[in-house]
Amino acid sequence: MSCPDNTSGARRGVPSRRIMGSTLLYRLAISEVFTATSLVASATFDEYVLTDLDFEGLGPGIVDIVVHSEGSNFSANFTYNVVLQYKFELGEWLTGGTLLPLRTNGTYAIGTPFTNRAELGVRIRIVLRTQVSAGSTATQRGTLSVNAAVRLYSGN
């Protein structure tokens, strides 16, 4: 499914602060309501781009990315995950690694550090993917906050 720009008027991908030298913290969503209409059975997702152009140029300088999320007010069949998409300059966005595996509730979650250099291309973006889990066909909703800690190379 296509990725609508879900920036809600806020600039995404702008670091909110630098923590511990070469690590940047990005606030990608703050208590935003996301919907899911794509069904698990169809193997598709509703996708929301969480980063803007300022984030894309960081790819070659990234050591790792760690995504943190927390949510509330989840419909019974709302699920989500967070993935990295990448490309060089032209062509389609390719879905790379999972930054945060499939979640079915809003408890605080921290992803495993993502370090795959082959998928940290010239242009990268972080995408939230939502889906309606098995047993439902109705639109589902959840309120989410998503942050990304990005550690950059600090060598000369």
N, CA and C atoms as a LAMMPS dump frame, in Angstrom:
ITEM: TIMESTEP
0
ITEM: NUMBER OF ATOMS
468
ITEM: BOX BOUNDS ff ff ff
-5.0000000000000000e+02 5.0000000000000000e+02
-5.0000000000000000e+02 5.0000000000000000e+02
-5.0000000000000000e+02 5.0000000000000000e+02
ITEM: ATOMS id mol type element x y z
1 1 1 N 0.84 -1.164 0
2 1 2 C 0 0 0
3 1 3 C 0.887 1.228 0
4 2 1 N 0.401 2.347 -0.529
5 2 2 C 1.207 3.552 -0.59
6 2 3 C 1.414 4.123 0.811
7 3 1 N 2.405 4.984 0.916
8 3 2 C 2.743 5.583 2.204
9 3 3 C 2.321 7.039 2.208
10 4 1 N 1.196 7.365 2.819
11 4 2 C 0.822 8.774 2.894
12 4 3 C 1.778 9.512 3.815
13 5 1 N 1.984 10.789 3.509
14 5 2 C 2.793 11.61 4.394
15 5 3 C 1.927 11.955 5.589
16 6 1 N 2.199 11.338 6.704
17 6 2 C 1.367 11.484 7.892
18 6 3 C 2.024 12.431 8.886
19 7 1 N 2.521 13.555 8.392
20 7 2 C 3.291 14.435 9.263
21 7 3 C 2.448 15.316 10.165
22 8 1 N 1.147 15.423 9.937
23 8 2 C 0.236 16.173 10.81
24 8 3 C 0.745 17.575 11.129
25 9 1 N 1.404 18.201 10.185
26 9 2 C 1.865 19.566 10.386
27 9 3 C 3.186 19.68 11.124
28 10 1 N 3.662 18.634 11.738
29 10 2 C 4.93 18.679 12.463
30 10 3 C 6.053 18.234 11.543
31 11 1 N 7.243 18.778 11.751
32 11 2 C 8.385 18.34 10.959
33 11 3 C 8.943 17.088 11.605
34 12 1 N 8.929 16 10.872
35 12 2 C 9.45 14.738 11.377
36 12 3 C 10.894 14.582 10.936
37 13 1 N 11.634 13.845 11.701
38 13 2 C 13.011 13.582 11.335
39 13 3 C 13.967 14.656 11.797
40 14 1 N 13.494 15.65 12.51
41 14 2 C 14.367 16.668 13.057
42 14 3 C 14.709 16.235 14.477
43 15 1 N 16.004 16.082 14.777
44 15 2 C 16.342 15.579 16.111
45 15 3 C 15.848 16.516 17.2
46 16 1 N 15.252 15.919 18.219
47 16 2 C 14.776 16.728 19.328
48 16 3 C 15.914 17.052 20.282
49 17 1 N 16.911 16.195 20.308
50 17 2 C 18.083 16.48 21.131
51 17 3 C 19.184 15.474 20.831
52 18 1 N 20.397 15.887 21.172
53 18 2 C 21.56 15.011 21.045
54 18 3 C 21.8 14.399 22.415
55 19 1 N 21.949 13.079 22.441
56 19 2 C 22.228 12.412 23.701
57 19 3 C 23.521 11.629 23.559
58 20 1 N 24.368 11.701 24.522
59 20 2 C 25.608 10.929 24.568
60 20 3 C 26.441 11.074 23.294
61 21 1 N 26.899 12.265 23
62 21 2 C 27.834 12.499 21.908
63 21 3 C 27.236 12.385 20.529
64 22 1 N 27.369 11.219 19.89
65 22 2 C 26.957 11.063 18.504
66 22 3 C 25.586 10.403 18.349
67 23 1 N 24.782 10.359 19.406
68 23 2 C 23.451 9.759 19.325
69 23 3 C 22.396 10.865 19.3
70 24 1 N 21.49 10.777 18.323
71 24 2 C 20.402 11.745 18.17
72 24 3 C 19.083 11.071 18.501
73 25 1 N 18.208 11.786 19.193
74 25 2 C 16.888 11.274 19.503
75 25 3 C 15.872 11.996 18.635
76 26 1 N 15.076 11.231 17.895
77 26 2 C 14.048 11.78 17.012
78 26 3 C 12.68 11.424 17.565
79 27 1 N 11.823 12.404 17.735
80 27 2 C 10.431 12.17 18.127
81 27 3 C 9.626 12.092 16.833
82 28 1 N 9.182 10.899 16.483
83 28 2 C 8.538 10.67 15.195
84 28 3 C 7.025 10.744 15.258
85 29 1 N 6.457 10.444 16.397
86 29 2 C 5.011 10.55 16.606
87 29 3 C 4.793 10.745 18.098
88 30 1 N 3.929 11.673 18.446
89 30 2 C 3.652 11.934 19.855
90 30 3 C 2.148 11.821 20.069
91 31 1 N 1.731 10.725 20.671
92 31 2 C 0.314 10.462 20.975
93 31 3 C -0.594 10.726 19.771
94 32 1 N -0.234 10.143 18.642
95 32 2 C -1.033 10.288 17.424
96 32 3 C -1.903 9.06 17.218
97 33 1 N -3.095 9.282 16.683
98 33 2 C -4.015 8.189 16.39
99 33 3 C -3.721 7.674 14.99
100 34 1 N -3.483 6.37 14.886
101 34 2 C -3.26 5.713 13.602
102 34 3 C -4.378 4.703 13.383
103 35 1 N -4.745 4.491 12.129
104 35 2 C -5.807 3.537 11.816
105 35 3 C -5.244 2.363 11.03
106 36 1 N -5.96 1.259 11.093
107 36 2 C -5.619 0.056 10.333
108 36 3 C -6.866 -0.387 9.579
109 37 1 N -6.736 -0.545 8.257
110 37 2 C -7.834 -1.069 7.444
111 37 3 C -7.411 -2.304 6.667
112 38 1 N -6.088 -2.495 6.489
113 38 2 C -5.581 -3.659 5.759
114 38 3 C -5.691 -4.907 6.632
115 39 1 N -6.12 -5.999 6.026
116 39 2 C -6.348 -7.237 6.764
117 39 3 C -5.126 -8.145 6.735
118 40 1 N -4.879 -8.844 7.836
119 40 2 C -3.781 -9.806 7.906
120 40 3 C -3.876 -10.802 6.755
121 41 1 N -5.071 -11.275 6.47
122 41 2 C -5.266 -12.283 5.421
123 41 3 C -4.81 -11.793 4.051
124 42 1 N -4.829 -10.478 3.819
125 42 2 C -4.423 -9.943 2.515
126 42 3 C -2.916 -9.726 2.42
127 43 1 N -2.204 -9.886 3.517
128 43 2 C -0.75 -9.712 3.59
129 43 3 C -0.326 -8.304 3.162
130 44 1 N -1.178 -7.314 3.421
131 44 2 C -0.846 -5.922 3.14
132 44 3 C -0.897 -5.12 4.436
133 45 1 N -0.384 -3.908 4.367
134 45 2 C -0.341 -3.021 5.529
135 45 3 C -0.8 -1.633 5.128
136 46 1 N -1.298 -0.864 6.079
137 46 2 C -1.451 0.578 5.93
138 46 3 C -0.121 1.148 6.398
139 47 1 N 0.459 2.053 5.61
140 47 2 C 1.786 2.553 5.936
141 47 3 C 1.768 4.062 6.144
142 48 1 N 2.497 4.501 7.174
143 48 2 C 2.61 5.915 7.509
144 48 3 C 4.086 6.276 7.582
145 49 1 N 4.537 7.189 6.728
146 49 2 C 5.93 7.635 6.746
147 49 3 C 6.124 8.529 7.97
148 50 1 N 7.095 8.182 8.81
149 50 2 C 7.323 8.925 10.05
150 50 3 C 8.488 9.906 9.971
151 51 1 N 9.245 9.885 8.889
152 51 2 C 10.411 10.763 8.781
153 51 3 C 10.308 11.608 7.524
154 52 1 N 10.971 12.765 7.525
155 52 2 C 10.971 13.622 6.346
156 52 3 C 12.353 13.639 5.702
157 53 1 N 12.538 14.545 4.757
158 53 2 C 13.776 14.569 3.979
159 53 3 C 15.022 14.806 4.811
160 54 1 N 14.917 15.512 5.929
161 54 2 C 16.09 15.753 6.77
162 54 3 C 16.693 14.448 7.273
163 55 1 N 15.887 13.436 7.42
164 55 2 C 16.349 12.151 7.938
165 55 3 C 17.039 11.321 6.86
166 56 1 N 16.604 11.454 5.613
167 56 2 C 17.073 10.578 4.539
168 56 3 C 18.576 10.638 4.307
169 57 1 N 19.195 11.787 4.43
170 57 2 C 20.612 11.893 4.148
171 57 3 C 21.524 11.269 5.188
172 58 1 N 20.977 10.803 6.295
173 58 2 C 21.797 10.245 7.366
174 58 3 C 22.273 8.816 7.097
175 59 1 N 21.612 8.088 6.217
176 59 2 C 21.86 6.656 6.023
177 59 3 C 23.313 6.214 6.062
178 60 1 N 24.181 6.767 5.207
179 60 2 C 25.574 6.31 5.176
180 60 3 C 26.355 6.553 6.461
181 61 1 N 25.904 7.476 7.311
182 61 2 C 26.632 7.778 8.537
183 61 3 C 26.084 7.117 9.782
184 62 1 N 25.084 6.249 9.628
185 62 2 C 24.444 5.639 10.788
186 62 3 C 25.155 4.364 11.222
187 63 1 N 25.411 4.25 12.518
188 63 2 C 25.935 3.014 13.102
189 63 3 C 24.772 2.083 13.413
190 64 1 N 23.743 2.611 14.098
191 64 2 C 22.554 1.802 14.383
192 64 3 C 21.366 2.701 14.687
193 65 1 N 20.187 2.099 14.609
194 65 2 C 18.923 2.765 14.921
195 65 3 C 18.175 1.883 15.914
196 66 1 N 17.636 2.499 16.967
197 66 2 C 16.802 1.784 17.928
198 66 3 C 15.48 2.539 18.041
199 67 1 N 14.376 1.836 17.813
200 67 2 C 13.05 2.451 17.884
201 67 3 C 12.394 2.113 19.217
202 68 1 N 11.752 3.099 19.812
203 68 2 C 10.993 2.952 21.056
204 68 3 C 9.553 3.334 20.749
205 69 1 N 8.588 2.608 21.309
206 69 2 C 7.185 2.992 21.121
207 69 3 C 6.379 2.703 22.37
208 70 1 N 5.291 3.426 22.472
209 70 2 C 4.328 3.207 23.542
210 70 3 C 2.982 3.69 23.019
211 71 1 N 1.912 3.008 23.421
212 71 2 C 0.605 3.388 22.91
213 71 3 C -0.49 3.23 23.938
214 72 1 N -1.693 3.575 23.49
215 72 2 C -2.873 3.457 24.343
216 72 3 C -4.107 3.421 23.458
217 73 1 N -5.243 3.169 24.076
218 73 2 C -6.528 3.186 23.379
219 73 3 C -6.543 2.311 22.128
220 74 1 N -5.985 1.104 22.225
221 74 2 C -5.943 0.2 21.081
222 74 3 C -7.287 -0.489 20.899
223 75 1 N -7.769 -0.526 19.66
224 75 2 C -8.915 -1.373 19.334
225 75 3 C -8.456 -2.815 19.509
226 76 1 N -9.398 -3.71 19.686
227 76 2 C -9.078 -5.118 19.978
228 76 3 C -8.215 -5.781 18.911
229 77 1 N -8.336 -5.382 17.642
230 77 2 C -7.622 -6.056 16.561
231 77 3 C -6.624 -5.144 15.852
232 78 1 N -6.109 -4.137 16.551
233 78 2 C -5.112 -3.218 15.992
234 78 3 C -3.72 -3.783 16.227
235 79 1 N -2.927 -3.891 15.171
236 79 2 C -1.531 -4.328 15.293
237 79 3 C -0.649 -3.355 14.501
238 80 1 N 0.628 -3.297 14.873
239 80 2 C 1.557 -2.419 14.145
240 80 3 C 2.98 -2.936 14.268
241 81 1 N 3.818 -2.484 13.346
242 81 2 C 5.254 -2.649 13.469
243 81 3 C 5.924 -1.445 12.824
244 82 1 N 7.244 -1.345 12.944
245 82 2 C 7.993 -0.236 12.375
246 82 3 C 9.117 -0.828 11.544
247 83 1 N 9.237 -0.348 10.292
248 83 2 C 10.26 -0.857 9.382
249 83 3 C 11.082 0.293 8.813
250 84 1 N 12.223 -0.073 8.254
251 84 2 C 13.085 0.866 7.539
252 84 3 C 12.853 0.656 6.048
253 85 1 N 12.732 1.741 5.295
254 85 2 C 12.685 1.649 3.839
255 85 3 C 13.869 2.425 3.3
256 86 1 N 14.401 1.993 2.144
257 86 2 C 15.608 2.603 1.603
258 86 3 C 15.603 2.572 0.081
259 87 1 N 16.418 3.454 -0.509
260 87 2 C 16.677 3.448 -1.945
261 87 3 C 17.894 4.325 -2.196
262 88 1 N 18.427 4.258 -3.418
263 88 2 C 19.554 5.116 -3.759
264 88 3 C 19.013 6.489 -4.111
265 89 1 N 18.561 6.711 -5.311
266 89 2 C 17.928 7.972 -5.685
267 89 3 C 16.624 7.741 -6.425
268 90 1 N 16.657 6.864 -7.424
269 90 2 C 15.484 6.638 -8.261
270 90 3 C 14.798 5.337 -7.889
271 91 1 N 13.622 5.157 -8.421
272 91 2 C 12.94 3.887 -8.225
273 91 3 C 12.09 3.847 -6.977
274 92 1 N 11.585 2.665 -6.713
275 92 2 C 10.672 2.436 -5.603
276 92 3 C 11.426 2.313 -4.282
277 93 1 N 10.727 2.64 -3.218
278 93 2 C 11.268 2.393 -1.886
279 93 3 C 11.251 0.889 -1.64
280 94 1 N 12.333 0.37 -1.105
281 94 2 C 12.436 -1.043 -0.753
282 94 3 C 12.259 -1.168 0.754
283 95 1 N 11.461 -2.144 1.171
284 95 2 C 11.29 -2.358 2.602
285 95 3 C 12.435 -3.213 3.111
286 96 1 N 13.146 -2.678 4.068
287 96 2 C 14.291 -3.379 4.627
288 96 3 C 13.936 -4.059 5.924
289 97 1 N 14.791 -3.896 6.882
290 97 2 C 14.645 -4.6 8.142
291 97 3 C 13.554 -4.047 9.036
292 98 1 N 13.176 -4.867 9.977
293 98 2 C 12.175 -4.49 10.966
294 98 3 C 12.874 -3.798 12.126
295 99 1 N 12.441 -2.581 12.424
296 99 2 C 13.008 -1.834 13.535
297 99 3 C 12.284 -2.141 14.84
298 100 1 N 10.999 -2.49 14.726
299 100 2 C 10.208 -2.882 15.881
300 100 3 C 9.243 -3.963 15.408
301 101 1 N 9.332 -5.172 15.974
302 101 2 C 8.487 -6.275 15.498
303 101 3 C 7.009 -6.04 15.79
304 102 1 N 6.172 -6.86 15.208
305 102 2 C 4.728 -6.742 15.323
306 102 3 C 4.297 -6.636 16.779
307 103 1 N 3.469 -5.632 17.065
308 103 2 C 2.969 -5.376 18.412
309 103 3 C 1.452 -5.425 18.381
310 104 1 N 0.857 -5.946 19.442
311 104 2 C -0.589 -6.044 19.524
312 104 3 C -1.154 -5.253 20.696
313 105 1 N -0.284 -4.555 21.41
314 105 2 C -0.761 -3.735 22.53
315 105 3 C 0.138 -2.519 22.671
316 106 1 N -0.243 -1.63 23.55
317 106 2 C 0.465 -0.371 23.672
318 106 3 C 1.547 -0.313 24.718
319 107 1 N 1.92 -1.459 25.293
320 107 2 C 2.966 -1.422 26.313
321 107 3 C 4.273 -0.91 25.71
322 108 1 N 5.095 -0.32 26.552
323 108 2 C 6.369 0.236 26.1
324 108 3 C 7.215 -0.85 25.463
325 109 1 N 7.773 -0.556 24.282
326 109 2 C 8.592 -1.533 23.565
327 109 3 C 9.843 -0.864 23.02
328 110 1 N 10.942 -1.611 23.048
329 110 2 C 12.21 -1.153 22.495
330 110 3 C 12.666 -2.185 21.479
331 111 1 N 12.962 -1.741 20.255
332 111 2 C 13.441 -2.643 19.218
333 111 3 C 14.904 -2.997 19.413
334 112 1 N 15.336 -4.012 18.706
335 112 2 C 16.744 -4.417 18.69
336 112 3 C 17.522 -3.423 17.82
337 113 1 N 18.749 -3.058 18.187
338 113 2 C 19.51 -2.137 17.343
339 113 3 C 19.629 -2.663 15.91
340 114 1 N 19.265 -1.818 14.945
341 114 2 C 19.327 -2.185 13.532
342 114 3 C 20.654 -1.697 12.97
343 115 1 N 21.448 -2.611 12.411
344 115 2 C 22.799 -2.275 11.963
345 115 3 C 23.116 -2.734 10.541
346 116 1 N 22.139 -3.168 9.772
347 116 2 C 22.401 -3.719 8.438
348 116 3 C 22.83 -2.611 7.473
349 117 1 N 24.131 -2.509 7.228
350 117 2 C 24.688 -1.461 6.36
351 117 3 C 24.122 -1.519 4.949
352 118 1 N 23.762 -2.7 4.456
353 118 2 C 23.234 -2.836 3.097
354 118 3 C 21.882 -2.135 2.945
355 119 1 N 21.192 -1.864 4.051
356 119 2 C 19.879 -1.231 3.977
357 119 3 C 19.875 0.196 4.531
358 120 1 N 21.05 0.709 4.85
359 120 2 C 21.156 2.105 5.279
360 120 3 C 21.639 2.913 4.083
361 121 1 N 20.764 3.035 3.08
362 121 2 C 21.093 3.668 1.805
363 121 3 C 21.186 5.176 1.887
364 122 1 N 21.418 5.777 0.723
365 122 2 C 21.509 7.22 0.627
366 122 3 C 20.213 7.863 1.112
367 123 1 N 19.089 7.281 0.732
368 123 2 C 17.792 7.783 1.173
369 123 3 C 17.125 6.707 2.026
370 124 1 N 16.786 7.054 3.245
371 124 2 C 16.092 6.112 4.127
372 124 3 C 14.902 6.822 4.767
373 125 1 N 13.956 6.026 5.2
374 125 2 C 12.836 6.573 5.955
375 125 3 C 12.314 5.495 6.895
376 126 1 N 11.681 5.941 7.97
377 126 2 C 11.085 5.03 8.939
378 126 3 C 9.577 5.045 8.709
379 127 1 N 8.999 3.841 8.622
380 127 2 C 7.585 3.704 8.288
381 127 3 C 6.883 2.871 9.352
382 128 1 N 5.76 3.403 9.85
383 128 2 C 4.881 2.666 10.752
384 128 3 C 3.883 1.913 9.872
385 129 1 N 3.756 0.602 10.103
386 129 2 C 2.804 -0.208 9.334
387 129 3 C 1.738 -0.738 10.278
388 130 1 N 0.472 -0.51 9.929
389 130 2 C -0.634 -0.992 10.752
390 130 3 C -1.416 -2.049 9.997
391 131 1 N -2.136 -2.864 10.75
392 131 2 C -2.87 -3.975 10.151
393 131 3 C -3.99 -4.401 11.099
394 132 1 N -5.086 -4.907 10.501
395 132 2 C -6.188 -5.475 11.278
396 132 3 C -5.883 -6.954 11.47
397 133 1 N -5.792 -7.39 12.715
398 133 2 C -5.45 -8.793 12.973
399 133 3 C -6.615 -9.712 12.624
400 134 1 N -6.328 -10.996 12.604
401 134 2 C -7.334 -12.002 12.247
402 134 3 C -8.552 -11.892 13.16
403 135 1 N -9.703 -12.134 12.587
404 135 2 C -10.924 -12.137 13.374
405 135 3 C -11.73 -10.858 13.254
406 136 1 N -11.258 -9.89 12.478
407 136 2 C -11.998 -8.645 12.331
408 136 3 C -11.85 -8.121 10.912
409 137 1 N -12.838 -7.372 10.46
410 137 2 C -12.764 -6.704 9.156
411 137 3 C -13.022 -5.212 9.294
412 138 1 N -13.302 -4.754 10.5
413 138 2 C -13.601 -3.341 10.734
414 138 3 C -12.315 -2.534 10.898
415 139 1 N -12.396 -1.247 10.642
416 139 2 C -11.269 -0.346 10.867
417 139 3 C -10.89 -0.373 12.35
418 140 1 N -9.587 -0.439 12.613
419 140 2 C -9.065 -0.482 13.975
420 140 3 C -8.191 0.752 14.206
421 141 1 N -8.039 1.154 15.472
422 141 2 C -7.262 2.348 15.803
423 141 3 C -6.382 2.121 17.029
424 142 1 N -5.312 2.907 17.074
425 142 2 C -4.451 2.919 18.244
426 142 3 C -3.743 4.26 18.34
427 143 1 N -3.481 4.712 19.548
428 143 2 C -2.746 5.957 19.773
429 143 3 C -1.31 5.58 20.091
430 144 1 N -0.355 6.148 19.336
431 144 2 C 1.044 5.758 19.48
432 144 3 C 1.975 6.954 19.601
433 145 1 N 3.041 6.746 20.354
434 145 2 C 4.2 7.625 20.361
435 145 3 C 5.38 6.774 19.912
436 146 1 N 6.179 7.312 18.991
437 146 2 C 7.312 6.563 18.438
438 146 3 C 8.536 7.475 18.429
439 147 1 N 9.629 6.986 18.987
440 147 2 C 10.909 7.694 18.969
441 147 3 C 11.963 6.797 18.321
442 148 1 N 12.989 7.427 17.759
443 148 2 C 14.122 6.676 17.218
444 148 3 C 15.406 7.278 17.757
445 149 1 N 16.264 6.438 18.308
446 149 2 C 17.602 6.843 18.726
447 149 3 C 18.552 6.417 17.607
448 150 1 N 19.247 7.392 17.025
449 150 2 C 20.134 7.14 15.886
450 150 3 C 21.56 7.438 16.304
451 151 1 N 22.403 6.42 16.244
452 151 2 C 23.82 6.593 16.613
453 151 3 C 24.627 6.76 15.333
454 152 1 N 25.367 7.854 15.236
455 152 2 C 26.163 8.162 14.049
456 152 3 C 27.63 7.809 14.272
457 153 1 N 28.332 7.527 13.153
458 153 2 C 29.783 7.326 13.236
459 153 3 C 30.404 8.613 13.73
460 154 1 N 31.362 8.494 14.624
461 154 2 C 32.001 9.699 15.18
462 154 3 C 33.483 9.767 14.858
463 155 1 N 33.974 8.824 14.053
464 155 2 C 35.393 8.812 13.706
465 155 3 C 35.747 9.897 12.717
466 156 1 N 37.05 10.054 12.494
467 156 2 C 37.529 11.085 11.553
468 156 3 C 37.414 10.617 10.14
